[in-house]
Amino acid sequence: MADMVEANHALEERLDKQGNRLYNLENLDIPHKVSQVVDEIVTKAVDWAMQAPLRACFRDLPVVDIKEILQQRIFKDRSYETYEDHQNLYEALQKSLERDYSDQL
């Protein structure tokens, strides 16, 4: 009888240890983390695939034309008025365009 009590006690200890391990594994939330990583990878791949045709269109354009398109879009949206940093970048883009135009002349 004492042997059965000891065996039962040992078995309970093993179950407690396994329960702790299972609890720790459940808290790691591995499936959710894997899902997040897969989502990030897929999102990046889709973004790249969607931008590829646009990049191909602009690849043949001269830098001056790309700057001009960017300047026109920013001016149209007036997005540069929101933050001082954006205003500084817009002014730098304008100066760069002016320098490019003067170089062409």
MODELLER restraints for C-alpha pairs under 7 A, 6 or more apart:
rsr = mdl.restraints
at = mdl.atoms
rsr.add(forms.Gaussian(group=physical.xy_distance, feature=features.Distance(at['CA:64:A'], at['CA:97:A']), mean=6.81, stdev=0.5))
rsr.add(forms.Gaussian(group=physical.xy_distance, feature=features.Distance(at['CA:64:A'], at['CA:100:A']), mean=6.79, stdev=0.5))
rsr.add(forms.Gaussian(group=physical.xy_distance, feature=features.Distance(at['CA:67:A'], at['CA:97:A']), mean=6.92, stdev=0.5))
rsr.add(forms.Gaussian(group=physical.xy_distance, feature=features.Distance(at['CA:74:A'], at['CA:80:A']), mean=6.52, stdev=0.5))
rsr.add(forms.Gaussian(group=physical.xy_distance, feature=features.Distance(at['CA:80:A'], at['CA:86:A']), mean=4.76, stdev=0.5))
rsr.add(forms.Gaussian(group=physical.xy_distance, feature=features.Distance(at['CA:80:A'], at['CA:87:A']), mean=4.92, stdev=0.5))
rsr.add(forms.Gaussian(group=physical.xy_distance, feature=features.Distance(at['CA:80:A'], at['CA:90:A']), mean=6.40, stdev=0.5))
rsr.add(forms.Gaussian(group=physical.xy_distance, feature=features.Distance(at['CA:81:A'], at['CA:87:A']), mean=6.04, stdev=0.5))
